[in-house]
């Protein structure tokens, strides 16, 4: 009898213990699901923020990739047009030349590989040197036929670069319109300079559209156009030198803000002016200018 009673008490204790543990587990799970710590809430907020930012970052990555690819294509095209040769390779040692599993390779392999790579690099160096000699010869022979390659504004930074050639949103008419130049943002009254030697082909004065305009013929089919000018410092038919002031930055009724609308034409065809600015700035600055001109969807005129 006593034994059965002890077994009954012991069974009750075990059942009570199991019930307590089960309830504790249930309560813990419930609290874990319904309530979260401050750290968990912070992490959850960060995760949601990352989810919102991820599509934008992917789009920016794609755009930067397109710009870099466009830079390479345009750089080679400009190089071929100016110097009749392809642009030199920037980095002759590529990732494909890296050696994996180096511990398993012999000293003789390293010696042979280094000799081969050194000879290859020396040949490339000779090729680059010869290319530069050819460039110098072409520059001497065709000095008068070079395109306009300088900036029309002094001390210009890439942040002053606006929309370039292409379909852009017009700020006045609120529609997509073809933009035939590049917007260079500058204060009203800022001096505007001729980008190369030439002859003033035309001077137009107007309060509408692109306002006051100066056109300069640089020969070899190249013409530059400076629009939205305030004051004009040149007259039709006169010769101008590179760096000579042709006017000042102004604004007209068709412009959103003061800026220089700058165009480059070759044999009557509109060119993208940003392609003619690289000789006046560093490669880094030019890359940023190109990115700004491509990514700006709205023109200022």
ZIJO-V514394 format. One record per residue. N is the residue number from 1. SS is DSSP state (a for helix, b for strand, c for the rest). PSI is psi in whole degrees, 0 to 359 (* if undefined). Layout:
BEGIN
N/SS/PSI ; N/SS/PSI
END
This chain:
BEGIN
1/c/314 ; 2/a/323 ; 3/a/316 ; 4/a/323 ; 5/a/319 ; 6/a/318 ; 7/a/323 ; 8/a/317 ; 9/a/315 ; 10/a/319 ; 11/a/322 ; 12/a/319 ; 13/a/316 ; 14/a/316 ; 15/a/319 ; 16/a/317 ; 17/a/314 ; 18/a/320 ; 19/a/319 ; 20/a/315 ; 21/a/318 ; 22/a/315 ; 23/a/321 ; 24/a/317 ; 25/a/316 ; 26/a/314 ; 27/a/321 ; 28/a/314 ; 29/a/317 ; 30/a/313 ; 31/a/322 ; 32/a/325 ; 33/a/322 ; 34/a/326 ; 35/c/142 ; 36/c/154 ; 37/c/169 ; 38/a/323 ; 39/a/318 ; 40/a/320 ; 41/a/321 ; 42/a/315 ; 43/a/323 ; 44/a/319 ; 45/a/318 ; 46/a/319 ; 47/a/317 ; 48/a/322 ; 49/a/318 ; 50/a/323 ; 51/a/323 ; 52/a/323 ; 53/a/333 ; 54/a/312 ; 55/a/323 ; 56/a/317 ; 57/a/321 ; 58/a/320 ; 59/a/319 ; 60/a/320 ; 61/a/318 ; 62/a/317 ; 63/a/317 ; 64/a/320 ; 65/a/318 ; 66/a/320 ; 67/a/317 ; 68/a/317 ; 69/a/318 ; 70/a/323 ; 71/a/314 ; 72/a/316 ; 73/a/313 ; 74/a/322 ; 75/a/315 ; 76/a/320 ; 77/a/316 ; 78/a/317 ; 79/a/317 ; 80/a/322 ; 81/a/320 ; 82/a/317 ; 83/a/2 ; 84/c/37 ; 85/c/159 ; 86/c/157 ; 87/c/139 ; 88/c/150 ; 89/c/131 ; 90/c/322 ; 91/c/98 ; 92/c/343 ; 93/c/109 ; 94/c/174 ; 95/a/335 ; 96/a/342 ; 97/a/352 ; 98/c/143 ; 99/c/127 ; 100/c/162 ; 101/c/51 ; 102/a/334 ; 103/a/336 ; 104/a/0 ; 105/c/147 ; 106/c/165 ; 107/a/324 ; 108/a/326 ; 109/a/315 ; 110/a/318 ; 111/a/314 ; 112/a/316 ; 113/a/316 ; 114/a/319 ; 115/a/315 ; 116/a/316 ; 117/a/321 ; 118/a/315 ; 119/a/320 ; 120/a/317 ; 121/a/322 ; 122/a/320 ; 123/a/319 ; 124/a/320 ; 125/a/318 ; 126/a/322 ; 127/a/317 ; 128/a/318 ; 129/a/317 ; 130/a/323 ; 131/a/319 ; 132/a/322 ; 133/a/318 ; 134/a/320 ; 135/a/315 ; 136/a/321 ; 137/a/317 ; 138/a/321 ; 139/a/321 ; 140/a/319 ; 141/a/328 ; 142/c/32 ; 143/a/324 ; 144/a/349 ; 145/a/9 ; 146/c/146 ; 147/c/166 ; 148/c/120 ; 149/c/13 ; 150/c/172 ; 151/c/143 ; 152/c/353 ; 153/c/143 ; 154/c/144 ; 155/c/43 ; 156/c/139 ; 157/c/161 ; 158/a/335 ; 159/a/347 ; 160/a/359 ; 161/b/126 ; 162/c/205 ; 163/c/143 ; 164/c/201 ; 165/c/139 ; 166/b/185 ; 167/b/114 ; 168/b/157 ; 169/b/121 ; 170/c/128 ; 171/c/341 ; 172/c/309 ; 173/c/350 ; 174/c/35 ; 175/c/166 ; 176/b/125 ; 177/b/154 ; 178/b/124 ; 179/b/125 ; 180/c/11 ; 181/c/198 ; 182/b/139 ; 183/b/121 ; 184/b/109 ; 185/b/129 ; 186/c/156 ; 187/c/152 ; 188/c/133 ; 189/c/353 ; 190/c/135 ; 191/b/143 ; 192/b/133 ; 193/b/151 ; 194/c/136 ; 195/c/349 ; 196/c/166 ; 197/c/149 ; 198/b/193 ; 199/b/134 ; 200/b/112 ; 201/b/326 ; 202/b/150 ; 203/b/118 ; 204/b/136 ; 205/c/127 ; 206/c/155 ; 207/c/3 ; 208/c/168 ; 209/c/237 ; 210/c/12 ; 211/c/218 ; 212/b/134 ; 213/b/140 ; 214/b/131 ; 215/b/133 ; 216/b/129 ; 217/b/121 ; 218/b/4 ; 219/b/168 ; 220/c/26 ; 221/c/358 ; 222/b/132 ; 223/b/135 ; 224/b/146 ; 225/b/129 ; 226/b/113 ; 227/b/169 ; 228/b/36 ; 229/b/153 ; 230/b/272 ; 231/b/151 ; 232/b/130 ; 233/c/2 ; 234/c/166 ; 235/c/157 ; 236/c/137 ; 237/c/348 ; 238/c/149 ; 239/b/147 ; 240/b/154 ; 241/c/155 ; 242/c/130 ; 243/c/356 ; 244/c/138 ; 245/b/132 ; 246/b/347 ; 247/b/198 ; 248/b/159 ; 249/b/135 ; 250/c/205 ; 251/c/152 ; 252/c/178 ; 253/c/339 ; 254/c/10 ; 255/c/148 ; 256/c/327 ; 257/c/163 ; 258/c/132 ; 259/b/167 ; 260/b/125 ; 261/b/113 ; 262/b/129 ; 263/b/150 ; 264/b/129 ; 265/b/145 ; 266/b/118 ; 267/c/39 ; 268/c/355 ; 269/b/136 ; 270/b/130 ; 271/b/161 ; 272/c/111 ; 273/a/333 ; 274/a/336 ; 275/a/348 ; 276/a/17 ; 277/c/351 ; 278/a/337 ; 279/a/349 ; 280/a/354 ; 281/c/170 ; 282/c/160 ; 283/a/321 ; 284/a/316 ; 285/a/320 ; 286/a/319 ; 287/a/320 ; 288/a/321 ; 289/a/316 ; 290/a/318 ; 291/a/316 ; 292/a/317 ; 293/a/327 ; 294/a/319 ; 295/a/343 ; 296/c/115 ; 297/c/346 ; 298/b/132 ; 299/c/169 ; 300/c/2 ; 301/c/*
END
